[in-house]
Amino acid sequence: MKYELVELSEKKIAGIRIRTSNNNEDMSSQIGLAWQKFFEEGIYASIPGKINDKTLGVYTNYEKDVNGAYDVVVCCEVEADAKLPVDVSAETIPKGKYAKFVIHGDVKEAVQAFWMELWNMELDRKYSCDFEEYQGGDNLTQAEIHVYISLN
């Protein structure tokens, strides 16, 4: 898979959080339910100070590596001083070096295929914060998604 090395500035994000692991047989459905809740329960709409119309799936607070537990935050990027509702979790995507991948296709299938391929790549991963950035638009079968993987 081709990628570009990029340096990112710190980003403040806000959304909902779950804890899971790749060894959890319910991991995919847990993440899917978090996305569903984020939109259907009006959480996305309730977040003030959005910087853009992109949504993010952020993977952070890794226990160790691909085999440990981690947090998934379904969220959007917000202004640094945004006053957030009580039921919304805030997190910071740290500045640093990332491998940026651009994928296209069905949201669920393309992202799942991406992660399966990534786990077999030889990248010097930092396991600090990785994220999918959905580029907006309503076409979930022909989406453009940017995936950022933190590197040492």
Disulfide bonds with the S-S distance in Angstrom:
none
